[in-house]
């Protein structure tokens, strides 16, 4: 069954994007996305976004709709990757996007750019949060004033801080928690 995912605001407002059938991908719900973007609205314009575990691309497309400069989408699942590409074409965001059909580890280890906003929303069973944070820190993929956002099940064991990042805010929506991280400040 497809979920109805609608772009909330910006140039693509009202577009319904396609999602993968079944339960192997879990798109961020409209109300959560709306609240999330209300929190980060001041940093989205002209930002370079990394949508890790992109699925349908709802987060990155929402950011592009709200004037982000570019979005990089990482999605390993071949069917979700195809749907993501279709969604980017449909919303006329393909030219401002990089879409990569690769495992997150390989991408993060070899990435040579940095991002203003990194969104991490892996399949819940993967439990890849800490590994992703570690690789992002090790390879310096977040700009100094950037933000990492993790979406997880409310009861997920997420770190308050890592060697490189510190959680500065979390918000709970039903069974979902959104955590916001920034770089630790050196003393």
C-alpha positions in Angstrom: 0.0 0.0 0.0 1.3 3.5 -0.9 1.2 6.2 1.8 0.1 9.7 0.7 3.0 12.0 1.2 2.4 15.6 0.3 5.0 18.4 0.1 3.9 20.9 2.7 5.3 24.3 1.6 7.3 26.1 -1.0 7.4 25.8 -4.8 6.3 22.2 -4.7 3.5 22.7 -2.1 0.7 20.2 -2.6 2.6 17.8 -4.8 1.9 14.2 -3.8 5.0 12.1 -4.1 5.1 8.4 -4.6 6.4 6.0 -1.9 7.5 2.4 -2.1 4.7 -0.2 -1.5 5.0 -2.2 1.7 6.7 -1.7 5.0 10.4 -1.7 4.1 10.5 2.0 3.8 8.9 4.4 6.3 8.3 7.9 4.9 8.3 10.7 7.4 4.6 11.6 8.0 3.3 15.0 6.8 2.7 16.4 10.3 6.1 15.4 11.5 7.8 16.9 8.4 5.7 20.1 8.9 6.8 20.5 12.5 10.4 19.6 11.7 10.6 22.3 9.0 9.1 24.8 11.3 12.0 24.2 13.6 14.7 24.5 11.0 13.1 27.0 8.6 15.8 29.6 9.1 18.6 27.3 8.0 17.0 25.6 5.0 17.3 28.4 2.4 20.6 28.0 0.4 21.5 24.9 2.5 23.2 21.8 1.1 21.2 18.9 2.4 22.2 15.2 2.9 19.1 12.9 3.0 20.6 9.6 4.3 18.4 6.6 3.9 16.2 8.8 1.6 13.4 6.4 0.7 10.9 8.5 -1.3 13.0 11.6 -0.8 10.3 13.5 1.1 12.8 15.3 3.5 15.2 16.4 0.7 12.4 17.4 -1.7 10.6 19.4 1.1 14.0 21.2 1.7 14.4 21.9 -2.0 10.8 23.1 -2.2 11.8 25.6 0.5 14.8 26.9 -1.4 17.6 24.7 -0.2 20.5 25.0 -2.7 21.0 21.3 -3.2 20.2 17.9 -1.9 22.1 14.6 -1.9 20.0 11.5 -1.6 21.4 8.2 -0.5 19.2 5.1 -1.0 20.3 1.5 -1.2 17.0 -0.1 -2.0 16.7 -0.3 -5.8 12.9 0.1 -6.0 12.9 3.0 -3.6 15.8 4.6 -5.6 13.7 4.4 -8.8 10.7 6.0 -7.1 13.0 8.7 -5.6 14.3 9.5 -9.1 10.7 9.7 -10.4 9.7 12.1 -7.5 12.7 14.4 -8.2 11.8 14.6 -11.9 8.1 15.1 -11.1 8.9 18.0 -8.7 11.4 19.5 -11.1 14.2 19.1 -8.5 16.4 16.6 -10.4 19.0 19.2 -11.5 19.6 20.4 -7.9 20.0 16.8 -6.7 22.5 14.0 -6.5 21.0 10.6 -6.1 23.2 7.8 -5.1 22.2 4.1 -5.0 24.7 3.0 -2.4 25.1 1.8 1.2 25.4 4.7 3.7 28.8 3.4 5.0 30.4 3.5 1.6 29.0 6.9 0.8 30.0 8.5 4.2 33.5 7.0 4.1 34.2 8.4 0.6 32.2 11.7 0.6 34.4 14.7 -0.2 31.8 17.5 0.5 30.2 18.9 3.6 26.6 19.7 4.4 24.5 22.2 6.3 21.8 19.7 7.2 22.1 16.0 7.5 19.0 13.9 7.9 19.4 10.4 9.2 16.3 8.1 9.1 17.4 4.5 8.7 15.1 1.5 8.8 14.5 1.0 12.5 16.0 -2.6 12.5 19.3 -1.3 11.1 20.2 0.7 14.2 22.8 2.7 12.2 22.5 6.0 14.2 25.8 5.9 16.1 27.8 4.5 13.1 26.4 7.2 10.9 27.3 9.9 13.4 30.8 8.5 13.9 31.5 8.4 10.1 30.0 11.9 9.7 32.3 13.2 12.4 35.4 11.3 11.3 35.1 12.6 7.7 34.0 16.1 8.7 30.8 16.1 6.6 28.9 18.7 8.7 29.8 22.4 8.4 30.6 24.2 11.6 27.1 25.6 12.2 25.3 22.7 10.6 22.7 20.4 12.1 22.2 16.6 12.1 18.7 15.4 12.5 17.9 11.9 13.5 14.4 10.3 13.2 13.9 7.2 15.3 11.4 5.2 17.3 10.6 7.0 20.6 12.3 4.2 22.6 15.5 4.0 20.5 18.7 4.3 22.4 20.3 7.4 20.8 23.4 9.0 22.3 23.2 12.4 24.0 26.6 13.1 22.6 29.4 11.5 20.6 33.1 12.4 20.2 32.0 15.1 17.7 28.4 16.0 18.2 26.0 16.9 21.0 22.2 16.6 21.1 20.7 20.0 21.8 17.0 19.3 21.3 14.6 16.5 20.9 10.9 16.4 20.1 8.5 13.5 20.4 5.6 13.0 18.0 3.6 9.9 19.0 5.9 6.9 18.6 8.6 9.0 16.8 11.5 11.0 18.3 13.4 13.7 16.3 16.8 14.6 17.8 18.9 17.6 16.7 22.7 17.5 17.0 25.4 20.1 16.3 29.1 20.1 16.6 30.6 20.1 20.0 32.4 23.4 20.8 36.0 23.1 21.6 37.0 24.6 24.9 
